[in-house]
Amino acid sequence: MAQSVSDFDFHIGTWQTKVKVLKSPLSGSDVWLEFEGTSIVSKICSGKANMVELDVEGATGKIEGVSLRLYNPQTKKWSLNYANMRNGTLEVPAVGEFKNGTGEFYNEDTFNGKTILVRFIISDITENSIHFEQAFSTDNGKSWELNWIADDIRIK
């Protein structure tokens, strides 16, 4: 797939979203929290960007967030800029691209005072469903711990 401003067109629309979040990443825990709700994805700036509004809740609370995805025509890569409404700040953007129908995005961040790598994968893309995964690595990408899983089903 050639990299272009249309890479995320498949995601424009309203989605039923199921999210699983690892309760305590990088602690050895295997307790997952589950949330359900919607994602609304809008094309902005003539398609050079899009915005995701995430609104999910579960037995343990609510997650509200905004992701601004920006296309860089020079590098032909996207940056995924996420803001959690709980603290109102932008996270370090993950940068990457789509290859063979899968999007891979990476960034370096800190978690509990440690430098980590973050990997965000978008896969299993169809007209009506998409799978997302986020994982952390503390060993420079040799191993990964999955900590966020989301599945979107298009609302028609």
VEXSERO-538975 format. One record per residue: x, y, z of N, C-alpha, C in turn. Coordinates in Angstrom, 3 decimals. Example, Ala and Ser with C-alpha at 12.3 -4.5 7.8 and 13.67 -1.06 7.14 Angstrom:
<sites>
+----------+----------+----------+----------+----------+----------+----------+----------+----------+
|       nx |       ny |       nz |      cax |      cay |      caz |       cx |       cy |       cz |
+----------+----------+----------+----------+----------+----------+----------+----------+----------+
|   13.190 |   -5.690 |    7.800 |   12.300 |   -4.500 |    7.800 |   13.200 |   -3.300 |    7.800 |
|   12.850 |   -2.250 |    7.080 |   13.670 |   -1.060 |    7.140 |   12.900 |    0.030 |    7.870 |
+----------+----------+----------+----------+----------+----------+----------+----------+----------+
</sites>
This chain:
<sites>
+----------+----------+----------+----------+----------+----------+----------+----------+----------+
|       nx |       ny |       nz |      cax |      cay |      caz |       cx |       cy |       cz |
+----------+----------+----------+----------+----------+----------+----------+----------+----------+
|    0.851 |   -1.178 |    0.000 |    0.000 |    0.000 |    0.000 |    0.895 |    1.238 |    0.000 |
|    0.694 |    2.111 |   -0.958 |    1.459 |    3.367 |   -0.997 |    1.006 |    4.262 |    0.153 |
|    1.961 |    4.933 |    0.770 |    1.645 |    5.815 |    1.886 |    1.048 |    7.103 |    1.348 |
|   -0.105 |    7.504 |    1.904 |   -0.743 |    8.730 |    1.446 |   -1.715 |    9.238 |    2.494 |
|   -2.276 |   10.394 |    2.210 |   -3.241 |   10.979 |    3.141 |   -4.502 |   10.129 |    3.245 |
|   -4.695 |    9.171 |    2.350 |   -5.894 |    8.322 |    2.409 |   -5.686 |    7.040 |    3.221 |
|   -4.512 |    6.861 |    3.830 |   -4.218 |    5.628 |    4.567 |   -5.265 |    5.287 |    5.624 |
|   -5.824 |    6.299 |    6.285 |   -6.788 |    6.054 |    7.361 |   -8.242 |    6.200 |    6.912 |
|   -8.501 |    6.353 |    5.612 |   -9.881 |    6.525 |    5.157 |  -10.788 |    5.371 |    5.596 |
|  -10.240 |    4.174 |    5.702 |  -11.022 |    3.015 |    6.136 |  -11.652 |    3.225 |    7.508 |
|  -11.081 |    4.106 |    8.326 |  -11.512 |    4.260 |    9.713 |  -12.496 |    5.408 |    9.919 |
|  -12.754 |    6.209 |    8.891 |  -13.678 |    7.330 |    9.030 |  -15.077 |    6.779 |    9.285 |
|  -15.737 |    7.285 |   10.334 |  -17.087 |    6.843 |   10.664 |  -17.275 |    6.649 |   12.153 |
|  -18.350 |    5.983 |   12.499 |  -18.688 |    5.719 |   13.907 |  -18.590 |    4.218 |   14.152 |
|  -17.966 |    3.870 |   15.282 |  -17.623 |    2.478 |   15.574 |  -18.065 |    2.085 |   16.980 |
|  -18.548 |    0.864 |   17.127 |  -18.751 |    0.239 |   18.435 |  -17.376 |   -0.296 |   18.835 |
|  -16.886 |    0.118 |   19.999 |  -15.526 |   -0.213 |   20.411 |  -15.522 |   -1.032 |   21.694 |
|  -14.773 |   -2.124 |   21.678 |  -14.522 |   -2.921 |   22.880 |  -13.035 |   -2.823 |   23.173 |
|  -12.703 |   -2.420 |   24.395 |  -11.312 |   -2.201 |   24.791 |  -10.987 |   -3.079 |   25.992 |
|   -9.799 |   -3.698 |   25.953 |   -9.244 |   -4.394 |   27.118 |   -7.930 |   -3.713 |   27.457 |
|   -7.755 |   -3.354 |   28.733 |   -6.562 |   -2.654 |   29.194 |   -5.931 |   -3.476 |   30.317 |
|   -4.631 |   -3.741 |   30.206 |   -3.911 |   -4.432 |   31.276 |   -3.880 |   -3.513 |   32.487 |
|   -4.379 |   -3.995 |   33.614 |   -4.536 |   -3.149 |   34.799 |   -3.212 |   -2.557 |   35.274 |
|   -2.166 |   -3.367 |   35.316 |   -0.861 |   -2.904 |   35.824 |    0.246 |   -3.326 |   34.865 |
|    0.458 |   -2.544 |   33.794 |    1.500 |   -2.913 |   32.833 |    2.882 |   -3.013 |   33.479 |
|    3.683 |   -3.895 |   32.928 |    5.083 |   -4.098 |   33.324 |    5.242 |   -4.459 |   34.797 |
|    4.241 |   -5.149 |   35.337 |    4.312 |   -5.572 |   36.737 |    4.204 |   -7.087 |   36.879 |
|    4.033 |   -7.770 |   35.750 |    3.812 |   -9.213 |   35.811 |    2.352 |   -9.569 |   35.973 |
|    1.489 |   -8.580 |   36.073 |    0.055 |   -8.802 |   36.255 |   -0.580 |   -9.298 |   34.959 |
|   -1.618 |  -10.127 |   35.109 |   -2.392 |  -10.545 |   33.939 |   -3.870 |  -10.217 |   34.129 |
|   -4.149 |   -9.164 |   34.904 |   -5.521 |   -8.721 |   35.146 |   -5.888 |   -7.673 |   34.094 |
|   -6.941 |   -7.963 |   33.351 |   -7.406 |   -7.062 |   32.295 |   -8.714 |   -6.402 |   32.694 |
|   -8.868 |   -5.114 |   32.349 |  -10.087 |   -4.357 |   32.568 |  -10.783 |   -4.204 |   31.223 |
|  -12.111 |   -4.317 |   31.222 |  -12.845 |   -4.256 |   29.963 |  -13.761 |   -3.046 |   29.914 |
|  -13.830 |   -2.453 |   28.724 |  -14.622 |   -1.247 |   28.494 |  -15.358 |   -1.401 |   27.167 |
|  -16.478 |   -0.693 |   27.035 |  -17.236 |   -0.702 |   25.797 |  -17.818 |    0.666 |   25.546 |
|  -17.914 |    1.045 |   24.276 |  -18.490 |    2.336 |   23.935 |  -18.318 |    2.619 |   22.469 |
|  -17.955 |    3.870 |   22.142 |  -17.844 |    4.259 |   20.745 |  -16.527 |    4.970 |   20.448 |
|  -16.179 |    4.895 |   19.171 |  -15.116 |    5.706 |   18.596 |  -15.732 |    6.420 |   17.400 |
|  -15.541 |    7.724 |   17.346 |  -16.000 |    8.505 |   16.211 |  -14.753 |    9.065 |   15.534 |
|  -14.595 |    8.751 |   14.251 |  -13.395 |    9.133 |   13.520 |  -13.794 |   10.093 |   12.403 |
|  -13.174 |   11.278 |   12.406 |  -13.498 |   12.329 |   11.436 |  -12.264 |   12.733 |   10.659 |
|  -12.445 |   12.914 |    9.349 |  -11.375 |   13.430 |    8.498 |  -11.347 |   14.942 |    8.678 |
|  -10.161 |   15.519 |    8.855 |  -10.023 |   16.972 |    9.002 |   -8.872 |   17.469 |    8.125 |
|   -8.830 |   18.762 |    7.906 |   -7.766 |   19.405 |    7.122 |   -7.593 |   18.748 |    5.755 |
|   -8.692 |   18.602 |    5.030 |   -8.675 |   18.016 |    3.674 |   -8.035 |   16.632 |    3.651 |
|   -8.164 |   15.888 |    4.744 |   -7.648 |   14.532 |    4.795 |   -6.211 |   14.405 |    5.246 |
|   -5.519 |   15.519 |    5.475 |   -4.134 |   15.443 |    5.938 |   -4.051 |   15.053 |    7.401 |
|   -5.223 |   14.952 |    8.034 |   -5.299 |   14.570 |    9.441 |   -6.668 |   13.938 |    9.675 |
|   -6.761 |   13.220 |   10.775 |   -8.063 |   12.748 |   11.228 |   -8.049 |   12.703 |   12.739 |
|   -9.249 |   12.708 |   13.305 |   -9.366 |   12.744 |   14.757 |  -10.272 |   11.616 |   15.218 |
|   -9.818 |   10.931 |   16.254 |  -10.587 |    9.854 |   16.863 |  -11.052 |   10.330 |   18.229 |
|  -12.356 |   10.225 |   18.484 |  -12.906 |   10.513 |   19.806 |  -13.311 |    9.182 |   20.421 |
|  -12.615 |    8.779 |   21.465 |  -12.869 |    7.512 |   22.148 |  -13.664 |    7.785 |   23.414 |
|  -14.758 |    7.040 |   23.598 |  -15.598 |    7.173 |   24.788 |  -16.097 |    5.785 |   25.160 |
|  -15.412 |    5.151 |   26.130 |  -15.768 |    3.798 |   26.558 |  -15.869 |    3.762 |   28.082 |
|  -16.689 |    2.841 |   28.563 |  -16.771 |    2.667 |   30.013 |  -16.962 |    1.205 |   30.362 |
|  -16.615 |    0.904 |   31.615 |  -16.736 |   -0.459 |   32.122 |  -16.968 |   -0.420 |   33.618 |
|  -16.904 |   -1.570 |   34.240 |  -17.174 |   -1.685 |   35.679 |  -16.187 |   -0.863 |   36.507 |
|  -14.992 |   -0.620 |   35.974 |  -13.965 |    0.101 |   36.742 |  -13.881 |    1.583 |   36.399 |
|  -14.746 |    2.061 |   35.495 |  -14.723 |    3.486 |   35.176 |  -14.875 |    3.768 |   33.707 |
|  -14.351 |    4.908 |   33.307 |  -14.549 |    5.429 |   31.959 |  -13.201 |    5.858 |   31.372 |
|  -13.046 |    5.674 |   30.065 |  -11.885 |    6.184 |   29.349 |  -12.406 |    7.118 |   28.264 |
|  -11.945 |    8.357 |   28.307 |  -12.233 |    9.319 |   27.261 |  -10.897 |    9.785 |   26.719 |
|  -10.775 |    9.770 |   25.405 |   -9.521 |   10.210 |   24.811 |   -9.725 |   10.725 |   23.407 |
|   -8.721 |   11.436 |   22.934 |   -8.717 |   11.976 |   21.586 |   -7.383 |   11.612 |   20.956 |
|   -7.449 |   11.124 |   19.726 |   -6.223 |   10.853 |   18.983 |   -6.239 |   11.699 |   17.726 |
|   -5.218 |   12.503 |   17.557 |   -5.043 |   13.305 |   16.359 |   -3.959 |   12.627 |   15.531 |
|   -4.341 |   12.165 |   14.341 |   -3.398 |   11.490 |   13.457 |   -3.005 |   12.478 |   12.352 |
|   -1.707 |   12.691 |   12.207 |   -1.202 |   13.686 |   11.266 |   -0.310 |   13.027 |   10.228 |
|   -0.532 |   13.355 |    8.965 |    0.266 |   12.808 |    7.867 |    1.392 |   13.771 |    7.506 |
|    2.613 |   13.243 |    7.406 |    3.770 |   14.037 |    7.001 |    4.099 |   13.680 |    5.554 |
|    3.811 |   14.581 |    4.582 |    4.042 |   14.244 |    3.175 |    5.524 |   14.069 |    2.822 |
|    6.439 |   14.643 |    3.596 |    7.870 |   14.477 |    3.309 |    8.339 |   13.068 |    3.664 |
|    7.963 |   12.589 |    4.850 |    8.409 |   11.259 |    5.285 |    7.438 |   10.167 |    4.861 |
|    6.214 |   10.563 |    4.472 |    5.139 |    9.634 |    4.135 |    4.781 |    8.744 |    5.325 |
|    4.917 |    9.312 |    6.517 |    4.570 |    8.594 |    7.753 |    3.506 |    9.377 |    8.506 |
|    2.857 |    8.668 |    9.377 |    1.817 |    9.253 |   10.227 |    2.329 |    9.369 |   11.657 |
|    1.889 |   10.399 |   12.364 |    2.113 |   10.464 |   13.813 |    0.752 |   10.336 |   14.483 |
|    0.711 |    9.498 |   15.506 |   -0.508 |    9.278 |   16.295 |   -0.300 |   10.011 |   17.612 |
|   -1.100 |   11.034 |   17.833 |   -0.954 |   11.915 |   18.995 |   -2.167 |   11.719 |   19.888 |
|   -1.986 |   11.060 |   21.035 |   -3.104 |   10.695 |   21.901 |   -3.145 |   11.578 |   23.142 |
|   -4.348 |   11.996 |   23.481 |   -4.563 |   12.753 |   24.722 |   -5.623 |   12.032 |   25.539 |
|   -5.273 |   11.694 |   26.772 |   -6.219 |   11.103 |   27.710 |   -6.892 |   12.254 |   28.449 |
|   -8.205 |   12.286 |   28.439 |   -8.923 |   13.403 |   29.052 |   -8.815 |   13.405 |   30.576 |
|   -8.339 |   12.295 |   31.155 |   -8.152 |   12.232 |   32.608 |   -7.105 |   13.242 |   33.072 |
|   -6.013 |   13.364 |   32.286 |   -4.973 |   14.310 |   32.695 |   -4.827 |   15.486 |   31.721 |
|   -5.514 |   15.446 |   30.584 |   -5.538 |   16.580 |   29.669 |   -4.221 |   16.915 |   28.998 |
|   -3.345 |   15.929 |   28.839 |   -2.072 |   16.183 |   28.174 |   -1.881 |   15.216 |   27.010 |
|   -1.076 |   15.634 |   26.039 |   -0.738 |   14.775 |   24.912 |    0.384 |   13.818 |   25.299 |
|    0.252 |   12.579 |   24.860 |    1.323 |   11.599 |   25.042 |    2.376 |   11.833 |   23.961 |
|    3.527 |   11.191 |   24.088 |    4.556 |   11.242 |   23.056 |    3.980 |   10.571 |   21.809 |
|    4.036 |   11.222 |   20.633 |    3.428 |   10.617 |   19.445 |    4.159 |    9.362 |   18.980 |
|    3.370 |    8.409 |   18.504 |    3.920 |    7.218 |   17.853 |    3.938 |    7.505 |   16.359 |
|    5.037 |    7.135 |   15.695 |    5.210 |    7.440 |   14.275 |    5.390 |    6.133 |   13.508 |
|    4.751 |    6.061 |   12.340 |    4.894 |    4.856 |   11.530 |    4.101 |    4.936 |   10.251 |
|    3.830 |    3.736 |    9.708 |    3.187 |    3.658 |    8.397 |    2.478 |    2.321 |    8.243 |
|    1.744 |    2.227 |    7.135 |    1.064 |    0.986 |    6.776 |    1.898 |    0.232 |    5.752 |
|    2.039 |   -1.070 |    5.973 |    2.690 |   -1.967 |    5.021 |    1.889 |   -3.254 |    4.987 |
|    1.571 |   -3.700 |    3.791 |    0.838 |   -4.966 |    3.616 |   -0.434 |   -5.020 |    4.453 |
|   -1.151 |   -3.902 |    4.540 |   -2.435 |   -3.874 |    5.224 |   -2.377 |   -3.773 |    6.737 |
|   -1.183 |   -3.570 |    7.291 |   -1.023 |   -3.435 |    8.741 |   -0.277 |   -2.138 |    9.047 |
|   -0.777 |   -1.384 |   10.027 |   -0.094 |   -0.171 |   10.454 |    0.764 |   -0.460 |   11.671 |
|    2.016 |   -0.005 |   11.635 |    2.925 |   -0.152 |   12.787 |    3.480 |    1.211 |   13.139 |
|    3.359 |    1.567 |   14.416 |    3.740 |    2.886 |   14.901 |    4.532 |    2.705 |   16.192 |
|    5.621 |    3.481 |   16.354 |    6.515 |    3.317 |   17.499 |    6.872 |    4.667 |   18.112 |
|    7.158 |    4.642 |   19.387 |    7.728 |    5.804 |   20.053 |    8.476 |    5.355 |   21.300 |
|    9.335 |    6.254 |   21.784 |   10.023 |    6.036 |   23.052 |    9.321 |    6.902 |   24.085 |
|    9.097 |    6.351 |   25.268 |    8.376 |    7.064 |   26.311 |    8.959 |    6.646 |   27.659 |
|    8.379 |    7.163 |   28.718 |    8.742 |    6.698 |   30.053 |    7.493 |    6.151 |   30.724 |
|    7.687 |    5.122 |   31.531 |    6.602 |    4.514 |   32.288 |    7.144 |    4.156 |   33.656 |
|    6.529 |    4.706 |   34.691 |    7.003 |    4.494 |   36.068 |    8.497 |    4.780 |   36.193 |
|    8.935 |    5.849 |   35.532 |   10.326 |    6.280 |   35.633 |   11.305 |    5.537 |   34.754 |
|   10.836 |    4.539 |   33.982 |   11.721 |    3.761 |   33.114 |   11.492 |    4.154 |   31.659 |
|   12.564 |    4.168 |   30.883 |   12.444 |    4.386 |   29.452 |   11.929 |    3.108 |   28.812 |
|   10.902 |    3.266 |   27.982 |   10.305 |    2.111 |   27.305 |   10.113 |    2.442 |   25.831 |
|    9.942 |    1.390 |   25.034 |    9.463 |    1.543 |   23.668 |    7.979 |    1.200 |   23.673 |
|    7.223 |    1.918 |   22.851 |    5.794 |    1.665 |   22.705 |    5.553 |    1.285 |   21.252 |
|    4.795 |    0.220 |   21.051 |    4.426 |   -0.225 |   19.711 |    2.909 |   -0.243 |   19.617 |
|    2.380 |    0.362 |   18.560 |    0.944 |    0.379 |   18.330 |    0.693 |   -0.223 |   16.949 |
|   -0.135 |   -1.274 |   16.906 |   -0.387 |   -1.995 |   15.662 |   -1.868 |   -1.920 |   15.317 |
|   -2.146 |   -1.633 |   14.048 |   -3.508 |   -1.648 |   13.517 |   -3.546 |   -2.766 |   12.492 |
|   -4.444 |   -3.759 |   12.699 |   -4.441 |   -4.938 |   11.828 |   -5.863 |   -5.447 |   11.597 |
|   -5.948 |   -6.511 |   10.837 |   -7.232 |   -7.156 |   10.534 |   -8.257 |   -6.134 |   10.055 |
|   -7.827 |   -5.269 |    9.148 |   -8.666 |   -4.179 |    8.665 |   -9.620 |   -4.695 |    7.592 |
|  -10.914 |   -4.528 |    7.852 |  -11.930 |   -4.797 |    6.839 |  -12.803 |   -3.553 |    6.740 |
|  -13.779 |   -3.592 |    5.865 |  -14.683 |   -2.451 |    5.714 |  -15.450 |   -2.175 |    7.007 |
|  -15.696 |   -3.219 |    7.800 |  -16.553 |   -3.072 |    8.974 |  -15.912 |   -3.466 |   10.300 |
|  -14.610 |   -3.758 |   10.314 |  -13.962 |   -4.118 |   11.577 |  -12.462 |   -3.825 |   11.517 |
|  -11.910 |   -3.531 |   12.695 |  -10.487 |   -3.207 |   12.819 |  -10.004 |   -3.692 |   14.184 |
|   -8.752 |   -4.124 |   14.249 |   -8.139 |   -4.577 |   15.504 |   -6.941 |   -3.676 |   15.818 |
|   -6.816 |   -3.284 |   17.092 |   -5.720 |   -2.423 |   17.557 |   -5.033 |   -3.090 |   18.747 |
|   -3.708 |   -2.957 |   18.814 |   -2.954 |   -3.451 |   19.965 |   -1.832 |   -2.488 |   20.306 |
|   -1.623 |   -2.298 |   21.597 |   -0.470 |   -1.530 |   22.070 |    0.338 |   -2.422 |   22.996 |
|    1.663 |   -2.315 |   22.887 |    2.547 |   -3.099 |   23.738 |    3.726 |   -2.235 |   24.177 |
|    4.299 |   -2.597 |   25.341 |    5.479 |   -1.919 |   25.872 |    6.663 |   -2.879 |   25.842 |
|    7.860 |   -2.307 |   25.668 |    9.093 |   -3.079 |   25.753 |   10.072 |   -2.342 |   26.653 |
|   10.691 |   -3.080 |   27.560 |   11.722 |   -2.505 |   28.426 |   13.127 |   -2.950 |   27.997 |
|   13.195 |   -3.775 |   26.929 |   14.491 |   -4.295 |   26.475 |   14.777 |   -3.917 |   25.007 |
|   14.377 |   -2.693 |   24.657 |   14.649 |   -2.139 |   23.328 |   14.028 |   -2.958 |   22.195 |
|   12.849 |   -3.523 |   22.448 |   12.103 |   -4.211 |   21.401 |   12.384 |   -5.689 |   21.241 |
|   13.186 |   -6.272 |   22.132 |   13.442 |   -7.718 |   22.050 |   12.200 |   -8.500 |   22.470 |
|   11.470 |   -7.979 |   23.462 |   10.220 |   -8.605 |   23.892 |    9.197 |   -7.501 |   24.145 |
|    7.931 |   -7.871 |   24.034 |    6.837 |   -6.908 |   24.165 |    5.777 |   -7.446 |   25.108 |
|    5.214 |   -6.545 |   25.930 |    4.078 |   -6.899 |   26.778 |    2.856 |   -6.145 |   26.258 |
|    1.878 |   -6.889 |   25.816 |    0.624 |   -6.320 |   25.335 |   -0.110 |   -5.680 |   26.508 |
|   -0.642 |   -4.441 |   26.315 |   -1.350 |   -3.799 |   27.425 |   -2.640 |   -3.097 |   27.005 |
|   -2.946 |   -3.076 |   25.709 |   -4.161 |   -2.424 |   25.219 |   -4.619 |   -3.196 |   23.991 |
|   -5.864 |   -3.646 |   23.996 |   -6.449 |   -4.333 |   22.851 |   -7.796 |   -3.668 |   22.584 |
|   -8.041 |   -3.297 |   21.343 |   -9.338 |   -2.720 |   20.997 |   -9.820 |   -3.332 |   19.687 |
|  -11.105 |   -3.569 |   19.639 |  -11.742 |   -4.050 |   18.423 |  -12.906 |   -3.135 |   18.104 |
|  -12.910 |   -2.620 |   16.871 |  -13.967 |   -1.731 |   16.403 |  -14.849 |   -2.458 |   15.392 |
|  -16.153 |   -2.270 |   15.541 |  -17.145 |   -2.763 |   14.583 |  -17.924 |   -1.546 |   14.096 |
|  -17.993 |   -1.365 |   12.789 |  -18.660 |   -0.182 |   12.227 |  -20.142 |   -0.165 |   12.584 |
|  -20.623 |    1.017 |   12.981 |  -22.047 |    1.243 |   13.209 |  -22.592 |    1.846 |   11.919 |
|  -23.565 |    1.160 |   11.330 |  -24.094 |    1.623 |   10.036 |  -25.270 |    2.552 |   10.241 |
+----------+----------+----------+----------+----------+----------+----------+----------+----------+
</sites>
